[in-house]
Amino acid sequence: MGVLRPFLSRVHAPGRYDNLHRIRSLDPEVDHDEILRLTARFEFPWDYVQGTGIAFMRDYGVPSIAELLDRTREFADHGVKRYDDTILIGDEATLDGIDSPRSHAALRRLNRIHGHYDIAAEDFAYVLATTIVGPVRWIEAYGWRPLDPVELAAIAKVTTRFGELMGLKGLPTTYDGYLALLVDHERRHFAHTPAATRLAEASIGIAREIAPPPLRPLLRRVTIAVMDEPLREALGLPRQPRWFVRAVRIGLRLRGRLLRLAPPRRTAYVHRPTTYPSGHRLEDLGPLSMLDHLNSHGPAHGERSHA
């Protein structure tokens, strides 16, 4: 690995940095939607998904959040649908731009779902912070190139607007602000509870269910291996051997470096939900137990999406 690193840091496929050149020509205050699209759907699609997945698991380390999520039993009883719906609402909110009619309809839907629960504003803000810090940390550790400051500014802009459309006030406007929010909230609230362990094991079960069969036997151990120690302890998951953790992380870093030799992605990544093989409508998204209620309050009826 040490021998390969200097070579792989200099050599790259033709056109590999074209998207980055395009990103640097854009203004994150104005072009944040386009920058996020290029970063999350062309430059780092797999990394963004993995970082977001670990980010969701951080929520379980906050007892007030874990207790609510555990009580709903959505992860235990309808895990794959819960996973798909979470990603699809995020897609609906960003594919056409954060202030598009499609986005506003998705955020209204999300607010209706959240309106069924008593959730503290600081917990909402923390969950929002995990959605930006998780992918950024992952890409910093395992991505094929570092994120550019223009990308961080654009991602923060979209994140803040997403939160504003959820009705949140006083949000950070920079990545460093969200990182500080996350670190402070975890310092004050991170703690292990049985609910956290149940949710973590259920989430690993969801990942195993949708993963290719050859990856399933080691998936739980690999998932734990990429967690930082405070997260692993808060979730009550077993410590993995040091050699195994090191091997997993070296493998992920090597993958990132090898990707520099791959041609740039030509089509945007879009999540393909297991739950909706024939496409979905906004009315399909949400807990099964409240769909009738959600759809009786003027949902946005549209064509079935095949995105």
N, C-alpha and C positions, 0 to 999 in steps of 0.2 A: 504493500500500500504506500509506504514511504517513497519507494522508487517511482511509482506511477503518478504520485500527486503532482510534481512539477510538470510532467508531460501533459497530463490531462487538464491542467490549469491553463495551458497555452494553446492546445489544439482543440478545434471545434469544427462542427460540420458547416458547410457553406450556408449562409443565411441564418445561422443559429441566433444571431443577435439582432436580426432585423426588427423583431417586435420591440425589443428594448430601445432601439433607435427611434422607433415610432413613438413609444411611450414618453421618451425624453423630449419629444417635440411638442407634447401636449401640455395643457394647463390643468392641473388637478382641481382647481376651483371651478372650472367650466366643463372639462372633459372627463370628470371622475368616472362616469359610467363606462366610457370607452376604455379607460385605463384599467378599471376593474375587470372588464370583459377580457382584455388581452392577458392580464396577469393570471386570473383564476381559471379561464377556459382555454387558453392557448399555451401559456408559459409553464404553469404549475398545476394542471388539473388534478392529478393524483395526489400531489402533496397537499393541495388545498382541502381535498376531501379527508385525508388522514388527519391533518391538523385540526379540522373542524370536529372530527369524531372524538379526538382526545379532548378537545375543548368542551364538548357536551358533557363528558364524564367529570370534568372539574365541577360542574354544577352540583353533583352528588356529594361533594365534600362540604357543602354548606348545609347544616342540618335543617334549616327551615325549608330549603328547596327540596332536599331529599325526602323529607316527610311528606310534602305535597305530591311529588312525583310517585312516590311509593304507594301512597293512598289511592291514587287514581287507577293503579294497576294497568295503565296503558302499555308500559314496557313489558310487563309479565304476560299479559293476555293478548295484546295486539301489537307486538313489538315491531314487526317488519312494516306494518302500516304506519305506526308512529314515526319510525325512521324515515320512510318515504315521504310522509306528509311534511315533516320538518324541513327536509331538503327542498321539496317542491314549493313550499311557501316562500322559502328563500329565493328559489329560482323565479317564481312569479313576481317577486319584489324587485328583481334586478335584471332580468333578461331584456326588458324594454326600457330600462332606466328607472332609477329610484323614484322619480316623480312622474312616471307615466301613469295613465289610467289603469293599466294592468297591475302596476305596483300598488297603487292606492286601494284597489279592490282587494288585493291580497292582504294588505295591512289591516283593512277593516275586518276582514275575516279573522285574522290573528287576534285582533283586539276583542272580537266577540268571544272567541274561545277563552282568552285570558280573563274576560269579564266574569266567567263562572267561578273564578277562584279569588281568594283574598291573598294577594301577592304584594309584598312591600316594594316600594319604588326602588330601594337600594338593591334588592335582589334582582329586579328587572335590569337595572344598570349593570350589575355584575355579570349577569348572563350575556348581555350585549357585549361587554368587554371580552368575555371568553371567545366570542365569535370572531374577533379581530386578532387577539393575542395568540390564540391557538394556531391558526394557519401561519402567522408570521414567525412564531417560534419554530414551527416545524420546518419552514422553508429556510430559516437561518441555519438550522442544524443539518438539513438533508437535501436542500434544493440544489439544482445544478448551477445556479448563480445566486449572488446576494440580491435581495430586493433593493430597488432604487428608491431614494427619498421621494421621488415623484409618485411611485406606487404607494408608498406608505401614506402620503398625504391624501391620495385619491381614495384609498381604502378607508381611511379615517373619516373622510367627508361623507362617503356613502353610509358608513356605520352610524354616524351621528344623525344623518337624515332619517335613517331607518328608525332609530330611537325616538326621534321627534314625532314621526308618524305613529308611534306607539303611545304618544302622550308624555314622554319622559322629558324632564326639564333639567337644565344645568349640566348637560353631558360634556365630556371632554371634546376637544376638536382636533386633537393630534393623537398619533399612535402612542407616544410617550405618556400622554394623559390617560389613555385607556390602560396602559400597562401599570401605571401608578394606582389607578382605581382597583384593578384586579389584585395587585399585591397587597394593598391595604385591606381590602375586603377579606382576603384569605387570611391575613395576619390576625384579623379580629374574629373570624367566624369558622375557619376550617377546623373540622373535628370529625372523628370517626363515629358513625352510627350504624346499627344493623341495617337500616334502610339504605344507606350508601352502598353497603356490600351487596345487598339484593339487587339494587339498580345496576351496579357495575357488572355483576354476573349475568343479569338479563341482557345488558347491552352487548356483552361479549357473545352471548348466545345468539343475538340478532346478527352480529357480524359473522359468526360461524355459519349461520343459516344461509346467508347470501353470498358467502365467499366460494370460490371454486373449490371443489372437493379436495384436491391435493393440499390446499393450504389449511384446511380445517383442523387437523390434529395439533398443530403448533400454534394456532392463532391466539389462544388464551395466553400462552407463555410469552409470545412476541408482543402482544398488546401490553402486558404488564412490564415487559422489558423497556419499552419506550416511555414509560411514565417516569416523571421525577419522583423523588422519594416522598415529599410532602403529599403528593396526590396519591401515591400507592398506599401510604399509611392511612390517609383519610378514608380511602375506599376499603381498607381492611383486606387487601389482597396479598398473597404470599410473596415474599422476597424471592427473586430469581437468582440463580448462581451468577457470580460476578463475570465469569467467563462467557456465560450465555448472553448477558446484557451487553457486554463488550462486542461480542460477535454480531449481534443484531444491529447495533448502532454502526459498526464498521461497514456492515453490508449495505445499510441504507445510505451511508455517505458515499460508498463506492458507486452505488446505483446513480446517485446525483452527478458524480463526476463523469461517469460513462455517458450520461444523457447529453453531455456537451458534444458528443460525437454523433448524436442522432439528428436527423433533419428536423426543422421546426414543424410543429403541428399545423396542418392546413385547414382543419375543420374544428369548430368550437366544441368542447366537451359539454354534454348535457346529461344529467342523471337519467338513467333508464329504470324506472321504478318496477320492482317485482310485483307490487300490489296492483298496478294498473297496466297490464301488458298491452291493452288496446287504447291507452291514452286516459287522461283524467280531465275532469272539470273542477273548477274551484269549489263547487258544491260537494265534491267527493272528499275534500280535505277536512280533517278534524276527527275528534273522537267519535266512534260509532254511536255512543250513548247520547250524544247531543246533536247529531246531524239533523234530525227532524227539526229541532228547535232552531239551530243555526240557519237552516234553509227556509224557515217560516218568517224570517226577518229581512226579507228583501235581498237575498244574495244576488251577486252578479251572475246572471245566466248567460253563458256564452258557448261558443263552439267547443267541442271536445279538443283538448290540447294534445298534440303528439310530440311536444318538445322533448 
